[in-house]
């Protein structure tokens, strides 16, 4: 808790007490939303006390404060994955700090493999529920009662309101948007064909290596959450190809304008713009 407070205090001081209303986490190859932000402060992770530092090349590692469609946001450009060797507490450290800075809602994106045969590369999938197959989770250990309860409810993890608003935005803009269940696996290796089959059988529509730890920490703190996957490769028998990170980044890049539009329009529906 002291480390969380140190990081929060540092950011309050560095940003002249900027209070973000929304926290946004951008996934692999999905950083372009930042170009839409009227940036006021950009703080590299390595300058923030106790913050983990990104190791994945495609993540640039900054906390960005500014206005998105005239709403105050804090954006994580680059996130932390369990497979990088961080503890789950480190993975969710930034989410807890964003909450302590004042965010009221959390919006998350990720790159994921498509298990549902209806999905195409570069589709967006609004996450309606998840399955946690990570080997551990950020709430293990003594409960931090000031953050949330020992046994947080998980019966409605993803905010129904934001889901239905996002569906309407997608329909109005003819975006290729699906809905489905996201399964989070530790990685970093991709799945075998048998594992893809297994993940499909247990009820998942997309698979990735992130998001669920952050969402668990956010729900522990009772933050309403919205999350969306960008389908970067297909994991359906007959469509499975050798995955190369450059293909994943290319598919993410194709979907990026749609993701940016969706998040921006969704933010606009959450609150009126700040007075200028
Ligand atoms: N599996 C796991 N994680 C992923 C995938 C996948 O197929 N694609 C993008 N992230």
Boltz pocket constraint, residues with backbone or C-beta under 6 A from the ligand:
constraints:
  - pocket:
      binder: B
      contacts: [[A, 111], [A, 112], [A, 113], [A, 114], [A, 189], [A, 190], [A, 191], [A, 207], [A, 208], [A, 209], [A, 230], [A, 232], [A, 233], [A, 235], [A, 248]]
      max_distance: 6.0
